[in-house]
Amino acid sequence: MLSARNVAKTYGSVQALKGVNFDVHRGQVTTLFGENGAGKSTLMKILSGVIRPTSGDILLEGHPVSFHSANDARDLGISIIHQELSLAPNMSVRDNIFMGREITTAAGVDYAEEERQTRALMEELEEDIDPLTPVEDLRLGQQQVVEIARALSVNARILIMDEPTSALSASEVEVLFKVIRDLKARGVSIVYISHHLEEALQITDHAVVLRDGTMTARAPRSEIDLEWIVRNMVGENFDLGSPPEGHAIGQVALEIDGLSVPDASATGRSAVDSLSLKLRAGEIVCLYGLMGAGRTEMLECIAGRLPKSGGRVLLEGRELGRASIAERIARGLVLVPEDRQRDGLVQTMSVGENLSLASIGAFTRGLFTSRKREKVLVDASIRDVTIKTDGGQAAIGSLSGGNQQKVVIGKMLATNPRVVMLDEPSRGIDIGAKAEVFRLLAEGAQRGLAVIYSTSEVGECLSIAHRIIVMRRGKISAEFGPDATKEQIMAASGEAVVA
Amino acid sequence: MSNSNIGAIAMTDTGTIHKRARGLFGNGFDLGRLLLEGRAFFALIAIIITFSMLSPFYFSTGNFLIMASHVAIFGLLAVGMMLVILTGGIDLSVGSTLGLAGVVAGFLMQGVSFEAFGVVLYPPVWVVVILTCAVGALVGLVNGVLIAFFKVPAFVATLGLLYVARGVALLMTDGLTYNNLGGKPELGNTGFDWLGFNRVFDVPIGVLVLAAVALGASLLLNRTAFGRWVYSTGGNARAAELSGVPVKRVTVLVYVLSGICAAIAGLVLSSQLTSAGPTAGTTYELTAIAAVVIGGAALTGGRGNIRGTLLGAFVIGFLSDGLVIIGVSSYWQTVFTGA
């Protein structure tokens, strides 16, 4: 019904998609599997008209089409439900469903007609929601239903769902699956993306696997099982190194004792639930878990960004208490944040200014900064973390994603830390840059640095880490050595249970 | 080659323009960048040439110095404003702070009477100056604390202070103006008009004050850790915070500095007029913002420099004074300033 032919997309020097073929079948669910950064979201954005492909064609019922915007695609019956809901919480269900395309008469908006249609949609979806309820009063699962109703109200023939279950409870997932089956029966085609492989297997009719921007496998449901998906998702190992050896593992550098962090989105819940962990100097620990497992919350709490609700954090035996981020950095505890654009880089400043931002004190004498000392520090950083740049004065935007990531890492390493935490250091960078980042971490560990990094790509657990800690719902669900298998790790995270 | 041609080439092929520009102007010269950065400079030159042709009085050293002393007021406000705008905030209260500062100075110059002791104190001028700056700093402190710690949007908080400061100024004077700020020799508080009237090497003191403040602000921004913190806070507050920058303290401080700049401007203005009215400086905040923006700073924060802001202040000041000289009505002046 809808197909993509040889679709490619490049962002600067990064190839997100390399000539992918993809078919959507009428009245069936097609699930797209792949690790983070495999190109799933890029492909979905192309199919829904949010972005345009660099090359390749999109065929709708055999005819080539080109979308100039998401509205074009919507007019042709293709709707997308994004991972983050795009509802206005302060407005009612009715107003959200008709937002931007209100039914108008000569006398203004026809609220009665809108309400009638909303009621009809809700009946169809068998969800007892009053059209006038403000969206913020609904549970997340119900909000998802509203989002689906909005897509259906424009007579969507193809519905793309990007991780629709990541925020839902088990019973809400059941409701969603029932809705999906109803939609299938009405001839609506569904494209489904999920990290919960088992869940997706319950509902899908076809499976397509992406890896590093290429399609590695496709098959109907009857021919596949979990193992098949995992094998094709992860692929052959690219060697990201092995745990560094031959240096002494030292004293406990960082100790986390019963740490709890409250969940920002739901009061009363804990994102991290009385978690304890010890990290030694010279040791590399990998933190694996699904989205929402609490990895980011834990790391940001240790770094001083988020408040804790219980427990203690000790750095080299001394409790950190309520120390500010700056004090923690001064004491040798640094975090390389997950989202380098949002939390890592100051886009308006040069490469050098970004690199020196966390260690301004090191080149300040009295009141004034010394340009000479700063240049020494910046040049050393650029050399140490092998950033490919014209020099410290280059604009940060001129660097590739991998080199930008190295700037963020270099900035934190320039403070001479004892413990470095990295949240998804490999996100959105290509495989070569990944290998270099891991090499940097391994070298750091050999000099006695304690390293903890989080990842959601299982292949990266089995590289330089001495220990692999798997987190699930705010707790440690398993701990492995470097000889663990991918299947064991994924099973412990709740992603897949392979018999 | 006309400018529009260059623009067209730049749009289709940036490589060509670089090569061409290099051929025309020597090595490493980037025409597009120069045009962008020099906007305010070219505007200033255009204004001077235009008015010089329209009026014989415009192009003279004397006139330039007079205009410069007018610019000093806007310039002082704009320097403070720029610090705030660099952090991604805005300070709408500077015009009112200027008015309040003038009134406070006037009030102190009239003498402070302590009825309980039956004495009237006439503080010397330097005490007046320090107390007035403290008032400006206090207004800024309230702004900064509201914004950094109580998460009030900068626009709302400073708009509130705009009314509060103006209201206090009106209350203190019952809407009247303090005249005769000259002081009396027998009371030992003469010299207030020095700021507004005196000249050093023929340059009005107000202009020298602006130069000193601008130089100080420039050093602060370019050569101190605080300056780097200001730029990083405006560029990406989250990244700055995670790099250990005390974002909240920086935010409070820029508003305090902006308040002090406004107070200095208030002192210079009331000294120039030797009177302090509670309505002085109304809408000056908008002029200051305009100067900062003309000077190339981004309202989203993180980009801008003192040189550009001063140019912006001169563009606006020279434009409005030029319009006065050639006799355009004040209503039309408002229109032109906007254009």
HADDOCK unambig.tbl for C-alpha pairs under 7 A between the chains (distance, minus, plus):
assign (segid A and resid 325 and name CA) (segid B and resid 242 and name CA) 6.60 0.50 0.50
assign (segid A and resid 325 and name CA) (segid B and resid 244 and name CA) 5.32 0.50 0.50
assign (segid A and resid 326 and name CA) (segid B and resid 244 and name CA) 3.84 0.50 0.50
assign (segid A and resid 326 and name CA) (segid B and resid 245 and name CA) 6.55 0.50 0.50
assign (segid A and resid 329 and name CA) (segid B and resid 244 and name CA) 6.64 0.50 0.50
assign (segid A and resid 342 and name CA) (segid B and resid 239 and name CA) 6.87 0.50 0.50
assign (segid A and resid 343 and name CA) (segid B and resid 238 and name CA) 5.18 0.50 0.50
assign (segid A and resid 343 and name CA) (segid B and resid 239 and name CA) 4.15 0.50 0.50
assign (segid A and resid 344 and name CA) (segid B and resid 239 and name CA) 4.74 0.50 0.50
assign (segid A and resid 345 and name CA) (segid B and resid 239 and name CA) 5.84 0.50 0.50
assign (segid A and resid 346 and name CA) (segid B and resid 232 and name CA) 6.16 0.50 0.50
assign (segid A and resid 346 and name CA) (segid B and resid 235 and name CA) 5.23 0.50 0.50
assign (segid A and resid 346 and name CA) (segid B and resid 236 and name CA) 5.08 0.50 0.50
assign (segid A and resid 346 and name CA) (segid B and resid 239 and name CA) 6.54 0.50 0.50
assign (segid A and resid 347 and name CA) (segid B and resid 235 and name CA) 6.37 0.50 0.50
assign (segid A and resid 348 and name CA) (segid B and resid 235 and name CA) 5.46 0.50 0.50
assign (segid A and resid 348 and name CA) (segid B and resid 302 and name CA) 5.90 0.50 0.50
assign (segid A and resid 348 and name CA) (segid B and resid 303 and name CA) 6.59 0.50 0.50
assign (segid A and resid 357 and name CA) (segid B and resid 243 and name CA) 6.60 0.50 0.50
assign (segid A and resid 358 and name CA) (segid B and resid 243 and name CA) 4.70 0.50 0.50
assign (segid A and resid 358 and name CA) (segid B and resid 244 and name CA) 6.00 0.50 0.50
assign (segid A and resid 360 and name CA) (segid B and resid 225 and name CA) 6.11 0.50 0.50
assign (segid A and resid 367 and name CA) (segid B and resid 224 and name CA) 6.25 0.50 0.50
assign (segid A and resid 368 and name CA) (segid B and resid 223 and name CA) 5.24 0.50 0.50
assign (segid A and resid 368 and name CA) (segid B and resid 224 and name CA) 4.61 0.50 0.50
assign (segid A and resid 369 and name CA) (segid B and resid 223 and name CA) 5.19 0.50 0.50
assign (segid A and resid 369 and name CA) (segid B and resid 224 and name CA) 5.18 0.50 0.50
assign (segid A and resid 369 and name CA) (segid B and resid 225 and name CA) 6.45 0.50 0.50
